[in-house]
Amino acid sequence: MQHTDNQTDKLVRNERRGVWLALIVFLVLASTLVLGSDTRRALLQALAIAIVFAIIWLGQQRTCGMKNAIRERRDAVMRDELRQSAITHACKWAFFTVLGALASFCLLSVLVTISVPGQLVAALVIALAATAFLAVFLLLDRG
């Protein structure tokens, strides 16, 4: 996407930044699941601080120009057919990614004894689903 001063392009770029931020947050949270406790604590504290600053920045960006015309344009951008199609395809890809990962884990656990807590498996599956959804959505969304 070219960087123009068009308000619709700015809205799309801002939304894509939010999706990238969410993807980074999920990747950092998933990485903290497999790290040691000291590293995990440091990463979670850094992530908490980064989330607070990101929310403040995004809130400031949105309140600067939320007039009626901009709000209507944002609603049109968020509800158009291309974005809805990207969301649908991303949901399908995330579902099949998780299904394949769980099937592989089940087959592997039959062959090899795996001693992993159920909470860790559930958390990693949720992180995998969110990461797959956001990554495919970023690839398929107009941009």
C-alpha positions in Angstrom: 0.0 0.0 0.0 1.3 3.4 -0.9 1.6 5.9 1.9 -0.9 8.6 0.9 -2.7 11.2 2.9 -6.0 9.7 2.1 -8.0 9.2 5.3 -9.1 5.6 4.3 -5.5 4.6 3.7 -4.6 6.0 7.1 -7.4 4.0 8.7 -6.2 0.8 7.0 -2.6 1.4 8.0 -3.6 2.1 11.6 -5.7 -1.1 11.8 -2.8 -3.1 10.3 -0.5 -1.7 13.0 -2.9 -2.9 15.6 -3.0 -6.4 14.1 0.8 -6.4 14.0 0.9 -5.3 17.6 -1.5 -8.1 18.6 0.6 -10.7 16.7 3.8 -9.5 18.5 2.0 -9.7 21.9 0.8 -13.3 21.2 4.3 -14.4 20.1 5.9 -12.9 23.2 3.3 -14.5 25.4 3.8 -17.8 23.7 7.5 -17.6 24.1 7.2 -16.9 27.8 5.4 -20.2 28.2 8.6 -22.2 27.4 11.2 -20.0 29.1 12.6 -20.1 32.6 10.9 -18.3 35.4 13.3 -15.4 35.7 13.3 -14.7 32.0 9.5 -15.2 31.9 9.0 -12.7 34.7 11.2 -10.1 32.9 9.4 -10.5 29.6 6.0 -10.3 31.1 6.9 -7.1 32.9 8.3 -5.6 29.8 5.2 -6.7 27.9 2.9 -5.2 30.4 4.7 -1.9 30.2 4.6 -2.0 26.4 0.9 -2.8 26.3 0.1 0.1 28.5 2.1 2.5 26.3 0.5 1.0 23.1 -3.0 1.4 24.5 -2.3 5.0 25.4 -0.8 5.7 21.9 -3.7 3.9 20.1 -6.3 5.7 22.2 -4.7 9.0 21.5 -4.6 8.3 17.7 -8.3 7.3 17.7 -9.6 10.2 19.7 -7.8 12.9 17.7 -10.0 12.4 14.7 -13.2 10.5 15.5 -15.6 12.8 13.9 -18.8 11.4 12.3 -17.4 11.3 8.8 -14.3 9.5 9.9 -16.3 7.1 12.0 -18.5 6.3 9.0 -15.5 5.8 6.8 -13.9 3.5 9.4 -17.1 1.4 9.7 -17.1 1.1 5.9 -13.5 0.0 5.8 -14.0 -2.5 8.6 -17.1 -4.1 7.1 -16.2 -4.3 3.4 -16.2 -7.6 1.6 -12.5 -8.0 1.2 -11.8 -7.7 4.9 -14.7 -10.1 5.7 -13.3 -12.6 3.2 -9.8 -12.3 4.8 -11.3 -12.9 8.3 -13.2 -15.9 7.1 -10.1 -17.4 5.4 -7.9 -16.6 8.4 -10.4 -18.4 10.7 -10.3 -21.5 8.5 -6.5 -21.5 8.3 -6.2 -21.1 12.1 -8.7 -23.9 12.7 -6.9 -26.4 10.4 -3.5 -25.4 11.8 -4.6 -26.1 15.3 -6.3 -29.3 14.2 -3.2 -30.5 12.5 -1.0 -29.5 15.4 -3.2 -31.4 17.9 -3.4 -34.4 15.7 0.4 -34.4 15.4 0.8 -34.1 19.1 -1.6 -37.0 19.7 0.2 -39.2 17.2 3.6 -38.2 18.7 2.4 -38.9 22.2 1.4 -42.4 21.3 5.0 -43.1 20.0 7.0 -41.1 22.6 6.2 -40.5 26.2 5.6 -36.8 26.6 5.3 -35.3 30.0 3.8 -31.9 29.4 1.2 -30.3 31.6 -2.3 -29.9 30.1 -2.3 -26.2 30.9 0.8 -25.7 28.8 -0.6 -27.6 25.9 -3.8 -25.6 26.0 -2.0 -22.3 26.3 0.3 -23.2 23.4 -2.7 -24.3 21.3 -4.5 -21.0 22.0 -1.3 -19.1 21.1 -0.9 -21.1 17.9 -4.5 -20.4 16.9 -4.2 -16.7 17.5 -0.8 -16.5 15.7 -2.1 -18.4 12.7 -5.2 -16.3 12.5 -3.3 -13.0 12.7 -0.6 -14.0 10.3 -3.0 -15.2 7.7 -5.2 -12.2 8.2 -2.2 -9.9 7.6 -1.3 -11.8 4.5 -4.8 -11.8 3.0 -6.0 -8.4 4.1 -5.6 -5.6 1.5 -2.3 -4.0 2.0 
